[in-house]
Amino acid sequence: MDIKRCGSQPPSKGPADWFTGAVRIDPLFQANAPARALGASVTFEPGARTAWHTHPLGQTLIVTVGGGLAQRWGGPVEQIRPGDVVWFPPGEKHWHGATATTAMTHIAIQEQLDGKVVDWMEQVSDEQYRA
């Protein structure tokens, strides 16, 4: 058994290459072989969001606080709220983040494939975000 005590894992800022706005990433758990799943709690300040990206084995988001937005490539921007569970299938290009006026926190769970969990792409434009 391994217990990660609250506050024992330092948070990090979402890197500007992959995020727009203020984003805090709090690690929750890492994949310990043979397991592949890892998770983090991610907090987006109002207007903050990810860049477009994909996950080789998909991603599950569990919204815990606030109001957010999510969009898959070619689809509409969707509102997401506490209690919502969002699944992005493997390879589906998408983004997610807070609304323009409300912060949002979600738990993000994804699996590693050959040590890789995400492929980052271009930033979400302001026009795409406001759509």
C-alpha positions in Angstrom: 0.0 0.0 0.0 1.2 3.5 -0.8 -0.6 6.6 0.6 0.1 9.9 -1.0 -0.7 12.4 1.7 -2.5 15.6 0.8 0.1 18.3 0.1 3.0 15.8 -0.3 3.2 16.2 -4.1 4.0 19.8 -5.3 1.7 21.4 -7.9 3.0 22.8 -11.1 1.9 25.5 -13.5 0.4 24.5 -16.8 3.2 25.3 -19.3 2.4 28.1 -21.8 3.2 25.8 -24.7 0.2 23.6 -23.8 -2.1 26.0 -22.0 -3.6 29.5 -22.3 -4.1 31.4 -19.1 -3.5 30.4 -15.4 -3.6 26.6 -14.9 -2.5 24.6 -11.8 -1.8 20.9 -12.0 -1.8 18.8 -8.8 -0.6 15.3 -9.4 -2.7 12.6 -7.8 -1.2 9.3 -8.9 1.4 7.9 -11.3 1.3 4.7 -13.2 3.2 2.0 -11.4 4.0 -0.9 -13.8 2.3 -2.9 -14.9 -0.5 -0.3 -14.4 -0.8 2.4 -17.1 -3.2 4.9 -15.6 -2.2 8.2 -14.0 -4.3 11.1 -12.8 -4.1 14.8 -11.8 -6.4 17.4 -10.5 -6.3 20.4 -12.9 -7.6 23.9 -12.0 -8.3 26.4 -14.8 -8.8 30.1 -13.9 -11.5 31.9 -15.9 -10.6 31.9 -19.6 -7.8 29.3 -19.2 -7.8 26.2 -21.4 -5.6 23.5 -22.9 -4.2 23.5 -26.4 -5.7 21.1 -28.9 -4.4 17.6 -28.1 -5.0 13.8 -28.3 -4.4 10.9 -26.0 -3.1 7.5 -27.4 -5.4 5.5 -25.0 -8.1 8.2 -24.4 -8.8 10.4 -21.4 -11.5 10.7 -18.8 -12.3 14.0 -17.1 -14.4 14.2 -13.9 -15.5 17.8 -13.3 -15.4 18.6 -9.5 -15.8 22.4 -9.2 -17.0 25.3 -11.3 -18.0 25.6 -14.9 -16.0 24.5 -17.9 -16.0 24.0 -21.7 -14.9 21.0 -23.8 -14.8 20.5 -27.5 -13.8 17.7 -29.9 -12.4 18.6 -33.3 -15.3 19.4 -35.6 -17.9 19.4 -32.8 -19.7 22.1 -30.8 -18.2 23.6 -27.7 -20.0 21.9 -24.8 -20.6 23.2 -21.2 -19.4 20.9 -18.5 -20.3 21.1 -14.8 -19.5 19.4 -11.5 -20.4 15.7 -11.6 -20.1 15.5 -15.4 -17.8 12.7 -16.6 -16.3 13.4 -20.1 -14.6 10.6 -22.2 -12.4 11.4 -25.1 -11.6 8.2 -27.2 -8.1 7.4 -28.2 -6.7 9.8 -30.8 -9.7 12.2 -30.6 -8.4 15.8 -31.0 -9.9 18.0 -28.3 -9.5 20.8 -25.7 -11.0 21.7 -22.4 -10.9 24.5 -19.8 -12.8 27.0 -17.8 -15.6 29.3 -19.0 -14.7 33.0 -19.5 -16.2 33.9 -16.1 -15.9 30.8 -13.9 -12.9 28.7 -12.8 -13.1 24.9 -13.2 -11.4 22.0 -11.7 -11.4 18.5 -13.1 -9.7 15.2 -12.4 -8.0 14.0 -15.5 -7.2 10.3 -15.9 -5.3 8.8 -18.8 -3.2 5.8 -19.6 0.3 5.6 -20.9 1.2 3.8 -24.2 4.9 3.2 -24.4 5.4 5.9 -21.8 3.3 8.5 -23.6 0.0 10.0 -22.4 -0.6 13.0 -24.7 0.2 14.6 -28.0 0.1 18.4 -27.8 -0.9 20.4 -30.9 -1.8 24.0 -31.7 -3.3 26.5 -29.2 -7.1 27.0 -29.2 -7.7 30.4 -30.8 -9.9 33.0 -29.0 -12.4 32.6 -31.9 -12.5 28.8 -31.3 -12.9 29.3 -27.6 -15.7 31.8 -27.9 -17.6 29.7 -30.5 
